[in-house]
């Protein structure tokens, strides 16, 4: 490693199985997973979207309203527990106690707080959108040959009554924090592993031939509620997720691991893949990661597909109008609270 250019590590990834352009691909996960999904689409792969944007919605507004980011309009899914619960709700086996949030005028989906930035006009409207979304999610796995998931966080916030996990802490993007109803949870190795194994078991019951590609997001924590320094909390969280991926890889021969985490955050990379804020992955960093992946699968390198821009910085104040990238990466709103 010491004798090699950090940007020339093409052989760091050897695919376990072929991914062809006819492979039906679906994806979910944290912010970094969006780059993978976009690259599959831009390179002409068969990326499944069961919840496409309305024809009347301008293309530049798609991501702001949660369209075209993943294979359904579920927004960022940061933890394996959130993933399991999303599909349990879709098949009617889970009904969260916390159905909606309201500010007295608008209504928000607690489990997709960013997909309607200004909320819904009524509870009935929220329910119509939610039910249509869950029907779409329920149909997704039957159309999937390869499910791609990027593990993002071990830290989460859940409802104290029924354990429903939120994508963000209530009171940040929307909602109001209540210590009697909401609590912090930091999932341990065994919990993360068990949750994803549960998802694999369910997904393969729908499609016995389904394969999986897992990654770990190289995007560090913006903030932590663990009580530790954010650097230590980040290393602990990512280490757990990386260890889970190793265990999954060793357990299932139909599951592959792609080292996007190592290609950006490991010490040989010298932080070359990050923006100066040491959090956002740079355009060059994304291009490097994607080139390694697609080169290993027999694709041309650099320039074969448009590069994906890194997320924009969070708005300077809560009064500022978020950009599409700010909305896509939910937890970046924590930077506003820091300021």
RODREN-305196 format. One record per residue (C-alpha): x, y, z; residue number from 1; residue in one letter. Coordinates in nm, 3 decimals. Layout:
N
X->X&Y->Y&Z->Z&num->NUM&residu->A;
...
***
This chain:
339
X->0.000&Y->0.000&Z->0.000&num->1&residu->X;
X->0.278&Y->0.245&Z->0.088&num->2&residu->X;
X->0.428&Y->0.219&Z->-0.260&num->3&residu->X;
X->0.105&Y->0.282&Z->-0.449&num->4&residu->X;
X->-0.094&Y->0.588&Z->-0.547&num->5&residu->X;
X->-0.403&Y->0.599&Z->-0.329&num->6&residu->X;
X->-0.619&Y->0.679&Z->-0.631&num->7&residu->X;
X->-0.511&Y->0.365&Z->-0.817&num->8&residu->X;
X->-0.652&Y->0.088&Z->-0.600&num->9&residu->X;
X->-0.867&Y->-0.079&Z->-0.864&num->10&residu->X;
X->-0.790&Y->-0.432&Z->-0.740&num->11&residu->X;
X->-0.920&Y->-0.362&Z->-0.390&num->12&residu->X;
X->-1.256&Y->-0.503&Z->-0.501&num->13&residu->X;
X->-1.314&Y->-0.838&Z->-0.669&num->14&residu->X;
X->-1.686&Y->-0.899&Z->-0.741&num->15&residu->X;
X->-1.837&Y->-1.211&Z->-0.602&num->16&residu->X;
X->-2.093&Y->-1.236&Z->-0.882&num->17&residu->X;
X->-2.180&Y->-1.063&Z->-1.207&num->18&residu->X;
X->-2.412&Y->-0.764&Z->-1.223&num->19&residu->X;
X->-2.539&Y->-0.721&Z->-1.577&num->20&residu->X;
X->-2.749&Y->-0.449&Z->-1.736&num->21&residu->X;
X->-3.046&Y->-0.685&Z->-1.732&num->22&residu->X;
X->-3.019&Y->-0.734&Z->-1.355&num->23&residu->X;
X->-3.316&Y->-0.573&Z->-1.180&num->24&residu->X;
X->-3.159&Y->-0.353&Z->-0.912&num->25&residu->X;
X->-3.322&Y->-0.182&Z->-0.614&num->26&residu->X;
X->-3.150&Y->0.024&Z->-0.347&num->27&residu->X;
X->-3.192&Y->0.177&Z->-0.003&num->28&residu->X;
X->-2.967&Y->0.319&Z->0.264&num->29&residu->X;
X->-2.798&Y->0.633&Z->0.389&num->30&residu->X;
X->-2.699&Y->0.942&Z->0.193&num->31&residu->X;
X->-2.397&Y->0.786&Z->0.024&num->32&residu->X;
X->-2.618&Y->0.515&Z->-0.127&num->33&residu->X;
X->-2.766&Y->0.779&Z->-0.354&num->34&residu->X;
X->-2.439&Y->0.797&Z->-0.551&num->35&residu->X;
X->-2.453&Y->0.425&Z->-0.623&num->36&residu->X;
X->-2.815&Y->0.439&Z->-0.738&num->37&residu->X;
X->-2.750&Y->0.741&Z->-0.962&num->38&residu->X;
X->-2.452&Y->0.572&Z->-1.123&num->39&residu->X;
X->-2.650&Y->0.256&Z->-1.199&num->40&residu->X;
X->-2.913&Y->0.468&Z->-1.373&num->41&residu->X;
X->-2.667&Y->0.688&Z->-1.560&num->42&residu->X;
X->-2.473&Y->0.387&Z->-1.688&num->43&residu->X;
X->-2.783&Y->0.221&Z->-1.830&num->44&residu->X;
X->-2.845&Y->-0.052&Z->-1.574&num->45&residu->X;
X->-3.197&Y->-0.171&Z->-1.498&num->46&residu->X;
X->-3.258&Y->0.030&Z->-1.183&num->47&residu->X;
X->-3.611&Y->-0.023&Z->-1.050&num->48&residu->X;
X->-3.817&Y->0.275&Z->-0.931&num->49&residu->X;
X->-4.158&Y->0.167&Z->-0.802&num->50&residu->X;
X->-4.257&Y->0.521&Z->-0.706&num->51&residu->X;
X->-4.167&Y->0.755&Z->-0.993&num->52&residu->X;
X->-4.227&Y->1.129&Z->-0.978&num->53&residu->X;
X->-4.554&Y->1.275&Z->-1.108&num->54&residu->X;
X->-4.528&Y->1.394&Z->-1.467&num->55&residu->X;
X->-4.619&Y->1.750&Z->-1.365&num->56&residu->X;
X->-4.332&Y->1.779&Z->-1.115&num->57&residu->X;
X->-4.026&Y->1.950&Z->-1.272&num->58&residu->X;
X->-3.720&Y->1.725&Z->-1.284&num->59&residu->X;
X->-3.511&Y->1.969&Z->-1.080&num->60&residu->X;
X->-3.761&Y->1.929&Z->-0.793&num->61&residu->X;
X->-3.766&Y->1.548&Z->-0.789&num->62&residu->X;
X->-3.505&Y->1.494&Z->-0.518&num->63&residu->X;
X->-3.648&Y->1.772&Z->-0.302&num->64&residu->X;
X->-3.969&Y->1.571&Z->-0.276&num->65&residu->X;
X->-3.799&Y->1.234&Z->-0.236&num->66&residu->X;
X->-3.838&Y->1.109&Z->-0.592&num->67&residu->X;
X->-3.569&Y->0.935&Z->-0.798&num->68&residu->X;
X->-3.330&Y->0.900&Z->-0.504&num->69&residu->X;
X->-3.388&Y->0.535&Z->-0.422&num->70&residu->X;
X->-3.617&Y->0.265&Z->-0.558&num->71&residu->X;
X->-3.909&Y->0.401&Z->-0.358&num->72&residu->X;
X->-3.992&Y->0.728&Z->-0.189&num->73&residu->X;
X->-3.880&Y->0.618&Z->0.156&num->74&residu->X;
X->-3.597&Y->0.871&Z->0.191&num->75&residu->X;
X->-3.279&Y->0.782&Z->0.374&num->76&residu->X;
X->-3.281&Y->0.455&Z->0.567&num->77&residu->X;
X->-2.987&Y->0.481&Z->0.803&num->78&residu->X;
X->-3.015&Y->0.160&Z->1.007&num->79&residu->X;
X->-3.100&Y->-0.204&Z->0.953&num->80&residu->X;
X->-3.377&Y->-0.173&Z->1.213&num->81&residu->X;
X->-3.537&Y->0.109&Z->1.013&num->82&residu->X;
X->-3.510&Y->-0.108&Z->0.699&num->83&residu->X;
X->-3.682&Y->-0.405&Z->0.863&num->84&residu->X;
X->-3.960&Y->-0.187&Z->1.003&num->85&residu->X;
X->-4.019&Y->-0.014&Z->0.669&num->86&residu->X;
X->-4.092&Y->-0.343&Z->0.494&num->87&residu->X;
X->-4.293&Y->-0.474&Z->0.790&num->88&residu->X;
X->-4.518&Y->-0.168&Z->0.760&num->89&residu->X;
X->-4.544&Y->-0.220&Z->0.385&num->90&residu->X;
X->-4.678&Y->-0.573&Z->0.425&num->91&residu->X;
X->-4.921&Y->-0.468&Z->0.700&num->92&residu->X;
X->-4.744&Y->-0.636&Z->0.991&num->93&residu->X;
X->-4.652&Y->-0.317&Z->1.175&num->94&residu->X;
X->-4.858&Y->-0.007&Z->1.255&num->95&residu->X;
X->-4.656&Y->0.256&Z->1.446&num->96&residu->X;
X->-4.828&Y->0.434&Z->1.733&num->97&residu->X;
X->-4.682&Y->0.766&Z->1.619&num->98&residu->X;
X->-4.881&Y->0.813&Z->1.297&num->99&residu->X;
X->-4.812&Y->1.179&Z->1.225&num->100&residu->X;
X->-4.653&Y->1.501&Z->1.345&num->101&residu->X;
X->-4.822&Y->1.838&Z->1.316&num->102&residu->X;
X->-4.733&Y->2.198&Z->1.382&num->103&residu->X;
X->-5.100&Y->2.287&Z->1.408&num->104&residu->X;
X->-5.132&Y->2.369&Z->1.040&num->105&residu->X;
X->-4.938&Y->2.112&Z->0.837&num->106&residu->X;
X->-4.894&Y->1.736&Z->0.882&num->107&residu->X;
X->-4.570&Y->1.536&Z->0.849&num->108&residu->X;
X->-4.487&Y->1.167&Z->0.815&num->109&residu->X;
X->-4.255&Y->1.082&Z->1.110&num->110&residu->X;
X->-4.087&Y->0.806&Z->0.908&num->111&residu->X;
X->-4.034&Y->1.019&Z->0.596&num->112&residu->X;
X->-4.005&Y->1.371&Z->0.741&num->113&residu->X;
X->-3.823&Y->1.519&Z->0.441&num->114&residu->X;
X->-4.026&Y->1.393&Z->0.146&num->115&residu->X;
X->-4.273&Y->1.683&Z->0.176&num->116&residu->X;
X->-4.063&Y->1.978&Z->0.302&num->117&residu->X;
X->-4.370&Y->2.188&Z->0.380&num->118&residu->X;
X->-4.581&Y->1.897&Z->0.495&num->119&residu->X;
X->-4.928&Y->1.783&Z->0.395&num->120&residu->X;
X->-5.235&Y->2.004&Z->0.407&num->121&residu->X;
X->-5.439&Y->1.748&Z->0.601&num->122&residu->X;
X->-5.411&Y->1.416&Z->0.780&num->123&residu->X;
X->-5.619&Y->1.254&Z->0.505&num->124&residu->X;
X->-5.369&Y->1.374&Z->0.244&num->125&residu->X;
X->-5.080&Y->1.232&Z->0.447&num->126&residu->X;
X->-5.257&Y->0.897&Z->0.474&num->127&residu->X;
X->-5.325&Y->0.879&Z->0.100&num->128&residu->X;
X->-4.957&Y->0.942&Z->0.022&num->129&residu->X;
X->-4.838&Y->0.704&Z->0.296&num->130&residu->X;
X->-5.066&Y->0.419&Z->0.187&num->131&residu->X;
X->-4.966&Y->0.457&Z->-0.179&num->132&residu->X;
X->-4.601&Y->0.458&Z->-0.074&num->133&residu->X;
X->-4.634&Y->0.142&Z->0.136&num->134&residu->X;
X->-4.812&Y->-0.040&Z->-0.148&num->135&residu->X;
X->-4.524&Y->0.054&Z->-0.377&num->136&residu->X;
X->-4.266&Y->-0.068&Z->-0.125&num->137&residu->X;
X->-4.457&Y->-0.393&Z->-0.080&num->138&residu->X;
X->-4.433&Y->-0.455&Z->-0.456&num->139&residu->X;
X->-4.062&Y->-0.381&Z->-0.478&num->140&residu->X;
X->-3.893&Y->-0.703&Z->-0.371&num->141&residu->X;
X->-4.086&Y->-0.914&Z->-0.620&num->142&residu->X;
X->-3.920&Y->-0.706&Z->-0.893&num->143&residu->X;
X->-3.570&Y->-0.732&Z->-0.747&num->144&residu->X;
X->-3.276&Y->-0.945&Z->-0.853&num->145&residu->X;
X->-3.015&Y->-0.743&Z->-0.660&num->146&residu->X;
X->-3.087&Y->-0.540&Z->-0.347&num->147&residu->X;
X->-2.823&Y->-0.278&Z->-0.264&num->148&residu->X;
X->-2.804&Y->-0.144&Z->0.091&num->149&residu->X;
X->-2.562&Y->0.108&Z->0.239&num->150&residu->X;
X->-2.527&Y->0.089&Z->0.617&num->151&residu->X;
X->-2.510&Y->0.442&Z->0.755&num->152&residu->X;
X->-2.544&Y->0.466&Z->1.132&num->153&residu->X;
X->-2.578&Y->0.268&Z->1.451&num->154&residu->X;
X->-2.720&Y->0.569&Z->1.635&num->155&residu->X;
X->-3.094&Y->0.631&Z->1.606&num->156&residu->X;
X->-3.400&Y->0.766&Z->1.784&num->157&residu->X;
X->-3.700&Y->0.551&Z->1.859&num->158&residu->X;
X->-4.048&Y->0.570&Z->2.005&num->159&residu->X;
X->-4.046&Y->0.458&Z->2.369&num->160&residu->X;
X->-4.385&Y->0.291&Z->2.335&num->161&residu->X;
X->-4.340&Y->0.057&Z->2.040&num->162&residu->X;
X->-3.974&Y->0.089&Z->1.939&num->163&residu->X;
X->-4.046&Y->0.247&Z->1.601&num->164&residu->X;
X->-3.725&Y->0.398&Z->1.463&num->165&residu->X;
X->-3.719&Y->0.745&Z->1.308&num->166&residu->X;
X->-3.476&Y->0.847&Z->1.033&num->167&residu->X;
X->-3.391&Y->1.164&Z->1.229&num->168&residu->X;
X->-3.434&Y->1.282&Z->1.585&num->169&residu->X;
X->-3.785&Y->1.426&Z->1.633&num->170&residu->X;
X->-3.762&Y->1.803&Z->1.646&num->171&residu->X;
X->-3.478&Y->1.841&Z->1.393&num->172&residu->X;
X->-3.625&Y->1.810&Z->1.043&num->173&residu->X;
X->-3.986&Y->1.819&Z->1.172&num->174&residu->X;
X->-4.182&Y->1.721&Z->1.479&num->175&residu->X;
X->-4.118&Y->1.802&Z->1.843&num->176&residu->X;
X->-3.891&Y->1.613&Z->2.078&num->177&residu->X;
X->-4.056&Y->1.467&Z->2.388&num->178&residu->X;
X->-3.832&Y->1.282&Z->2.634&num->179&residu->X;
X->-4.129&Y->1.072&Z->2.746&num->180&residu->X;
X->-4.199&Y->0.951&Z->2.392&num->181&residu->X;
X->-3.857&Y->0.953&Z->2.224&num->182&residu->X;
X->-3.527&Y->0.801&Z->2.326&num->183&residu->X;
X->-3.179&Y->0.759&Z->2.188&num->184&residu->X;
X->-3.058&Y->0.413&Z->2.091&num->185&residu->X;
X->-2.715&Y->0.301&Z->1.971&num->186&residu->X;
X->-2.751&Y->-0.039&Z->1.808&num->187&residu->X;
X->-2.491&Y->-0.298&Z->1.899&num->188&residu->X;
X->-2.323&Y->-0.545&Z->1.665&num->189&residu->X;
X->-2.559&Y->-0.832&Z->1.742&num->190&residu->X;
X->-2.866&Y->-0.617&Z->1.692&num->191&residu->X;
X->-2.754&Y->-0.482&Z->1.354&num->192&residu->X;
X->-2.659&Y->-0.830&Z->1.236&num->193&residu->X;
X->-2.988&Y->-0.984&Z->1.350&num->194&residu->X;
X->-3.192&Y->-0.707&Z->1.188&num->195&residu->X;
X->-3.028&Y->-0.745&Z->0.848&num->196&residu->X;
X->-3.049&Y->-1.123&Z->0.863&num->197&residu->X;
X->-3.421&Y->-1.083&Z->0.930&num->198&residu->X;
X->-3.450&Y->-0.865&Z->0.622&num->199&residu->X;
X->-3.256&Y->-1.115&Z->0.409&num->200&residu->X;
X->-3.484&Y->-1.396&Z->0.525&num->201&residu->X;
X->-3.795&Y->-1.199&Z->0.434&num->202&residu->X;
X->-3.659&Y->-1.076&Z->0.099&num->203&residu->X;
X->-3.557&Y->-1.427&Z->-0.005&num->204&residu->X;
X->-3.903&Y->-1.555&Z->0.091&num->205&residu->X;
X->-4.043&Y->-1.315&Z->-0.170&num->206&residu->X;
X->-3.773&Y->-1.391&Z->-0.428&num->207&residu->X;
X->-3.558&Y->-1.696&Z->-0.343&num->208&residu->X;
X->-3.298&Y->-1.601&Z->-0.605&num->209&residu->X;
X->-3.241&Y->-1.249&Z->-0.475&num->210&residu->X;
X->-2.882&Y->-1.137&Z->-0.418&num->211&residu->X;
X->-2.749&Y->-0.853&Z->-0.206&num->212&residu->X;
X->-2.476&Y->-0.593&Z->-0.231&num->213&residu->X;
X->-2.388&Y->-0.417&Z->0.095&num->214&residu->X;
X->-2.163&Y->-0.121&Z->0.164&num->215&residu->X;
X->-2.080&Y->0.108&Z->0.455&num->216&residu->X;
X->-2.118&Y->0.481&Z->0.411&num->217&residu->X;
X->-1.787&Y->0.671&Z->0.449&num->218&residu->X;
X->-1.977&Y->0.982&Z->0.564&num->219&residu->X;
X->-1.894&Y->1.040&Z->0.932&num->220&residu->X;
X->-2.139&Y->1.148&Z->1.199&num->221&residu->X;
X->-2.225&Y->1.517&Z->1.207&num->222&residu->X;
X->-2.304&Y->1.491&Z->1.577&num->223&residu->X;
X->-2.349&Y->1.219&Z->1.836&num->224&residu->X;
X->-2.584&Y->1.164&Z->2.127&num->225&residu->X;
X->-2.366&Y->0.885&Z->2.268&num->226&residu->X;
X->-2.184&Y->1.109&Z->2.514&num->227&residu->X;
X->-1.851&Y->1.040&Z->2.344&num->228&residu->X;
X->-1.652&Y->1.268&Z->2.117&num->229&residu->X;
X->-1.794&Y->1.263&Z->1.765&num->230&residu->X;
X->-1.467&Y->1.120&Z->1.626&num->231&residu->X;
X->-1.472&Y->0.824&Z->1.864&num->232&residu->X;
X->-1.845&Y->0.778&Z->1.809&num->233&residu->X;
X->-1.795&Y->0.772&Z->1.432&num->234&residu->X;
X->-1.516&Y->0.513&Z->1.447&num->235&residu->X;
X->-1.718&Y->0.294&Z->1.684&num->236&residu->X;
X->-2.030&Y->0.314&Z->1.467&num->237&residu->X;
X->-1.856&Y->0.247&Z->1.136&num->238&residu->X;
X->-1.648&Y->-0.035&Z->1.288&num->239&residu->X;
X->-1.963&Y->-0.213&Z->1.402&num->240&residu->X;
X->-2.123&Y->-0.175&Z->1.059&num->241&residu->X;
X->-1.809&Y->-0.292&Z->0.880&num->242&residu->X;
X->-1.786&Y->-0.596&Z->1.108&num->243&residu->X;
X->-2.150&Y->-0.679&Z->1.036&num->244&residu->X;
X->-2.079&Y->-0.667&Z->0.663&num->245&residu->X;
X->-1.790&Y->-0.911&Z->0.708&num->246&residu->X;
X->-2.012&Y->-1.152&Z->0.897&num->247&residu->X;
X->-2.286&Y->-1.125&Z->0.634&num->248&residu->X;
X->-2.032&Y->-1.187&Z->0.356&num->249&residu->X;
X->-1.900&Y->-1.498&Z->0.531&num->250&residu->X;
X->-2.254&Y->-1.625&Z->0.597&num->251&residu->X;
X->-2.425&Y->-1.579&Z->0.261&num->252&residu->X;
X->-2.271&Y->-1.674&Z->-0.073&num->253&residu->X;
X->-2.539&Y->-1.463&Z->-0.246&num->254&residu->X;
X->-2.422&Y->-1.143&Z->-0.074&num->255&residu->X;
X->-2.131&Y->-0.925&Z->-0.184&num->256&residu->X;
X->-1.951&Y->-0.640&Z->-0.008&num->257&residu->X;
X->-1.814&Y->-0.334&Z->-0.186&num->258&residu->X;
X->-1.546&Y->-0.135&Z->0.010&num->259&residu->X;
X->-1.670&Y->0.220&Z->-0.053&num->260&residu->X;
X->-1.596&Y->0.295&Z->0.313&num->261&residu->X;
X->-1.232&Y->0.190&Z->0.281&num->262&residu->X;
X->-1.186&Y->0.369&Z->-0.052&num->263&residu->X;
X->-1.275&Y->0.703&Z->0.106&num->264&residu->X;
X->-1.200&Y->0.691&Z->0.478&num->265&residu->X;
X->-0.906&Y->0.453&Z->0.530&num->266&residu->X;
X->-0.564&Y->0.593&Z->0.622&num->267&residu->X;
X->-0.397&Y->0.531&Z->0.281&num->268&residu->X;
X->-0.650&Y->0.770&Z->0.127&num->269&residu->X;
X->-0.523&Y->1.060&Z->0.344&num->270&residu->X;
X->-0.873&Y->1.219&Z->0.338&num->271&residu->X;
X->-0.832&Y->1.289&Z->-0.035&num->272&residu->X;
X->-1.193&Y->1.185&Z->-0.094&num->273&residu->X;
X->-1.345&Y->1.441&Z->0.141&num->274&residu->X;
X->-1.436&Y->1.805&Z->0.105&num->275&residu->X;
X->-1.254&Y->2.047&Z->0.343&num->276&residu->X;
X->-1.532&Y->1.995&Z->0.599&num->277&residu->X;
X->-1.400&Y->1.634&Z->0.634&num->278&residu->X;
X->-1.755&Y->1.505&Z->0.606&num->279&residu->X;
X->-1.895&Y->1.544&Z->0.255&num->280&residu->X;
X->-1.745&Y->1.309&Z->-0.002&num->281&residu->X;
X->-1.600&Y->1.516&Z->-0.288&num->282&residu->X;
X->-1.688&Y->1.478&Z->-0.653&num->283&residu->X;
X->-1.343&Y->1.327&Z->-0.713&num->284&residu->X;
X->-1.394&Y->1.088&Z->-0.421&num->285&residu->X;
X->-1.727&Y->0.970&Z->-0.557&num->286&residu->X;
X->-1.579&Y->0.927&Z->-0.906&num->287&residu->X;
X->-1.292&Y->0.719&Z->-0.767&num->288&residu->X;
X->-1.526&Y->0.491&Z->-0.573&num->289&residu->X;
X->-1.763&Y->0.443&Z->-0.865&num->290&residu->X;
X->-1.478&Y->0.381&Z->-1.111&num->291&residu->X;
X->-1.343&Y->0.103&Z->-0.888&num->292&residu->X;
X->-1.686&Y->-0.059&Z->-0.868&num->293&residu->X;
X->-1.777&Y->-0.043&Z->-1.235&num->294&residu->X;
X->-1.427&Y->-0.126&Z->-1.359&num->295&residu->X;
X->-1.443&Y->-0.446&Z->-1.154&num->296&residu->X;
X->-1.769&Y->-0.523&Z->-1.334&num->297&residu->X;
X->-1.615&Y->-0.467&Z->-1.676&num->298&residu->X;
X->-1.719&Y->-0.106&Z->-1.736&num->299&residu->X;
X->-1.509&Y->0.178&Z->-1.877&num->300&residu->X;
X->-1.348&Y->0.414&Z->-1.625&num->301&residu->X;
X->-1.355&Y->0.792&Z->-1.566&num->302&residu->X;
X->-1.584&Y->0.993&Z->-1.782&num->303&residu->X;
X->-1.810&Y->0.705&Z->-1.885&num->304&residu->X;
X->-2.081&Y->0.859&Z->-1.671&num->305&residu->X;
X->-2.136&Y->1.208&Z->-1.536&num->306&residu->X;
X->-1.985&Y->1.265&Z->-1.194&num->307&residu->X;
X->-2.224&Y->1.314&Z->-0.904&num->308&residu->X;
X->-2.174&Y->1.630&Z->-0.702&num->309&residu->X;
X->-2.122&Y->1.606&Z->-0.329&num->310&residu->X;
X->-2.403&Y->1.732&Z->-0.103&num->311&residu->X;
X->-2.415&Y->2.109&Z->-0.057&num->312&residu->X;
X->-2.348&Y->2.261&Z->0.282&num->313&residu->X;
X->-2.645&Y->2.299&Z->0.515&num->314&residu->X;
X->-2.826&Y->2.635&Z->0.516&num->315&residu->X;
X->-2.683&Y->2.900&Z->0.744&num->316&residu->X;
X->-2.995&Y->2.934&Z->0.958&num->317&residu->X;
X->-3.325&Y->2.757&Z->1.018&num->318&residu->X;
X->-3.495&Y->3.038&Z->0.829&num->319&residu->X;
X->-3.302&Y->2.964&Z->0.511&num->320&residu->X;
X->-3.469&Y->2.763&Z->0.236&num->321&residu->X;
X->-3.292&Y->2.423&Z->0.208&num->322&residu->X;
X->-3.156&Y->2.318&Z->-0.126&num->323&residu->X;
X->-3.245&Y->1.984&Z->-0.280&num->324&residu->X;
X->-2.917&Y->1.834&Z->-0.159&num->325&residu->X;
X->-2.979&Y->1.952&Z->0.198&num->326&residu->X;
X->-3.318&Y->1.781&Z->0.201&num->327&residu->X;
X->-3.175&Y->1.458&Z->0.059&num->328&residu->X;
X->-2.917&Y->1.432&Z->0.337&num->329&residu->X;
X->-3.141&Y->1.465&Z->0.641&num->330&residu->X;
X->-2.883&Y->1.461&Z->0.917&num->331&residu->X;
X->-2.694&Y->1.756&Z->0.768&num->332&residu->X;
X->-2.962&Y->1.976&Z->0.923&num->333&residu->X;
X->-2.783&Y->1.910&Z->1.252&num->334&residu->X;
X->-2.519&Y->2.154&Z->1.134&num->335&residu->X;
X->-2.781&Y->2.429&Z->1.166&num->336&residu->X;
X->-2.831&Y->2.338&Z->1.531&num->337&residu->X;
X->-2.457&Y->2.343&Z->1.584&num->338&residu->X;
X->-2.440&Y->2.700&Z->1.459&num->339&residu->X;
***
